Amino acid sequence: MIPAVTEFILDVKNLNEASANFVENTNEENVSILKKLWINTAISFSKTEVGNLGDLQTSAIYFSLYSWGANETKIENFIAATDTMNQSDINGLPTKARGLSAIEYLLFDTDLSTTVSSFSNQRRIDFLLALNANLVIKSSSLKEQWENYSTSFINNTATDINGSINLIINQVNFY
């Protein structure tokens, strides 16, 4: 799991850097780059999902990273409000209004020019940057949690449903 999580962290960092670049140069080319990097990040996240078990499943870290089906109303209401956009505020949003699902909603509008135009709103830009910063923190937390859980996971050689191999098999069947 650690290699998949490490790949995910690298993709999150690339997405974060590209978001900062997009803010400096808001144009269709940079939206296209962001969209491709978002897809790469979502794919690398999907490779980690089989690890949503045991202590990690209890922590709900996976849902904080990507809870598919963005809550568009919550996202738009948050952007329209005057609330601050610090990490505490982002963490206080429902999981479907933050993480990869919220970034997906912001980037994948009807077409590139509409997406670029939507970012003429400074709060939308601030929200994109805050979401990406939160994703960097959460992805690092995922790795830390896996590092803490890995010894227990490796040493769990039980042959019943609670054994590590069976937990993985059940996750594969789930996803």
C-alpha positions as CSV (number, residue, x, y, z in Angstrom):
1,M,0.0,0.0,0.0
2,I,2.8,2.4,0.8
3,P,4.0,2.6,-2.8
4,A,0.5,3.4,-4.1
5,V,0.0,6.0,-1.4
6,T,3.4,7.5,-2.2
7,E,2.3,7.8,-5.9
8,F,-0.9,9.4,-4.8
9,I,0.9,12.0,-2.7
10,L,3.2,12.8,-5.7
11,D,0.1,13.3,-7.9
12,V,-1.5,15.5,-5.2
13,K,1.6,17.7,-5.0
14,N,1.6,18.0,-8.8
15,L,-2.0,19.0,-8.8
16,N,-1.4,21.5,-6.1
17,E,1.5,23.1,-8.0
18,A,-0.5,23.2,-11.2
19,S,-3.3,24.9,-9.3
20,A,-1.0,27.6,-8.1
21,N,0.3,28.0,-11.7
22,F,-3.3,28.2,-13.0
23,V,-4.1,31.0,-10.5
24,E,-1.1,32.9,-11.8
25,N,-2.0,32.2,-15.5
26,T,-5.7,31.5,-15.7
27,N,-6.2,30.2,-19.2
28,E,-7.6,27.3,-21.1
29,E,-4.2,25.6,-21.5
30,N,-3.7,25.6,-17.8
31,V,-7.2,24.3,-17.2
32,S,-6.5,21.4,-19.5
33,I,-3.3,20.7,-17.6
34,L,-5.2,20.8,-14.3
35,K,-7.9,18.5,-15.6
36,K,-5.3,15.9,-16.8
37,L,-3.5,16.1,-13.4
38,W,-6.8,15.7,-11.6
39,I,-7.5,12.5,-13.7
40,N,-4.0,11.2,-12.8
41,T,-4.6,12.0,-9.1
42,A,-8.0,10.3,-9.2
43,I,-6.6,7.2,-10.8
44,S,-3.7,7.0,-8.3
45,F,-6.2,7.5,-5.5
46,S,-8.3,4.5,-6.9
47,K,-5.2,2.4,-6.5
48,T,-5.1,3.1,-2.8
49,E,-8.8,2.4,-2.1
50,V,-8.3,-1.3,-1.5
51,G,-6.4,-0.1,1.6
52,N,-9.6,1.4,3.1
53,L,-9.7,-1.2,5.9
54,G,-9.0,-1.6,9.6
55,D,-7.8,1.4,11.4
56,L,-7.9,3.5,8.2
57,Q,-11.5,2.7,7.5
58,T,-12.4,3.7,11.1
59,S,-10.6,7.1,10.6
60,A,-12.7,7.9,7.5
61,I,-9.5,9.3,5.8
62,Y,-10.5,7.9,2.4
63,F,-13.9,9.7,2.5
64,S,-12.2,13.0,3.3
65,L,-10.0,12.5,0.2
66,Y,-12.7,11.6,-2.3
67,S,-16.3,11.1,-1.6
68,W,-17.7,10.9,-5.1
69,G,-20.7,12.9,-6.1
70,A,-19.9,16.5,-5.3
71,N,-22.5,18.5,-3.4
72,E,-22.7,21.3,-5.9
73,T,-25.1,23.4,-3.7
74,K,-22.8,23.3,-0.7
75,I,-19.8,24.2,-2.8
76,E,-21.5,27.1,-4.5
77,N,-23.0,28.3,-1.1
78,F,-19.5,28.2,0.5
79,I,-18.0,30.1,-2.4
80,A,-20.8,32.7,-2.3
81,A,-20.5,33.2,1.5
82,T,-18.0,35.4,3.2
83,D,-16.6,32.7,5.6
84,T,-12.9,32.3,5.8
85,M,-11.2,29.5,3.9
86,N,-8.7,28.2,6.3
87,Q,-8.1,24.4,6.8
88,S,-10.5,24.3,9.7
89,D,-13.3,25.7,7.5
90,I,-12.4,23.2,4.7
91,N,-12.4,20.3,7.2
92,G,-15.8,21.5,8.4
93,L,-17.4,21.0,5.0
94,P,-19.2,17.8,4.2
95,T,-17.0,15.3,2.5
96,K,-18.9,15.8,-0.8
97,A,-18.0,19.5,-0.7
98,R,-14.2,19.1,-0.4
99,G,-11.4,16.8,-1.6
100,L,-11.2,15.4,-5.1
101,S,-14.9,15.6,-5.7
102,A,-15.0,19.4,-5.1
103,I,-11.9,20.0,-7.2
104,E,-13.5,17.9,-10.0
105,Y,-16.7,20.0,-9.8
106,L,-14.6,23.2,-10.1
107,L,-12.5,22.0,-13.0
108,F,-14.9,20.0,-15.2
109,D,-17.5,22.6,-16.3
110,T,-19.3,22.4,-19.6
111,D,-16.2,23.6,-21.6
112,L,-12.8,25.1,-21.0
113,S,-13.8,28.8,-21.6
114,T,-16.7,28.5,-19.1
115,T,-14.3,27.0,-16.5
116,V,-11.8,29.8,-17.1
117,S,-14.5,32.4,-16.8
118,S,-15.8,30.9,-13.5
119,F,-12.4,31.6,-12.0
120,S,-12.8,35.3,-12.4
121,N,-14.4,35.0,-9.0
122,Q,-11.6,35.4,-6.4
123,R,-13.4,33.2,-3.8
124,R,-13.5,30.4,-6.4
125,I,-9.8,30.7,-6.8
126,D,-9.2,30.8,-3.0
127,F,-11.4,27.7,-2.7
128,L,-9.5,25.8,-5.3
129,L,-6.2,26.6,-3.5
130,A,-7.6,25.8,-0.1
131,L,-9.0,22.4,-1.4
132,N,-5.6,21.5,-2.9
133,A,-3.7,22.5,0.3
134,N,-6.2,20.4,2.3
135,L,-5.6,17.5,-0.1
136,V,-1.9,17.7,0.4
137,I,-2.4,17.5,4.2
138,K,-4.9,14.6,4.0
139,S,-2.8,12.6,1.6
140,S,0.2,12.9,4.0
141,S,-2.1,11.8,6.8
142,L,-3.1,8.8,4.7
143,K,0.5,7.8,4.3
144,E,1.2,8.3,8.0
145,Q,-1.8,6.2,9.0
146,W,-0.7,3.4,6.6
147,E,2.8,3.5,8.1
148,N,1.4,3.2,11.6
149,Y,-1.0,0.4,10.6
150,S,1.3,-1.6,8.3
151,T,3.0,-3.7,11.0
152,S,-0.3,-4.7,12.4
153,F,-1.6,-5.4,8.9
154,I,1.4,-7.5,7.9
155,N,1.4,-9.5,11.2
156,N,-2.3,-10.3,10.9
157,T,-2.1,-13.8,9.5
158,A,-5.5,-14.9,10.8
159,T,-7.3,-17.2,8.3
160,D,-10.8,-16.0,9.2
161,I,-12.7,-13.0,7.8
162,N,-10.6,-10.6,9.9
163,G,-7.2,-11.7,8.4
164,S,-5.3,-9.2,6.3
165,I,-5.6,-11.3,3.1
166,N,-9.3,-11.7,3.6
167,L,-9.8,-8.0,4.3
168,I,-8.0,-7.2,1.0
169,I,-10.1,-9.7,-0.9
170,N,-13.3,-8.2,0.5
171,Q,-12.1,-4.7,-0.4
172,V,-11.4,-5.9,-4.0
173,N,-14.9,-7.3,-4.2
174,F,-16.3,-4.1,-2.8
175,Y,-14.5,-1.8,-5.2
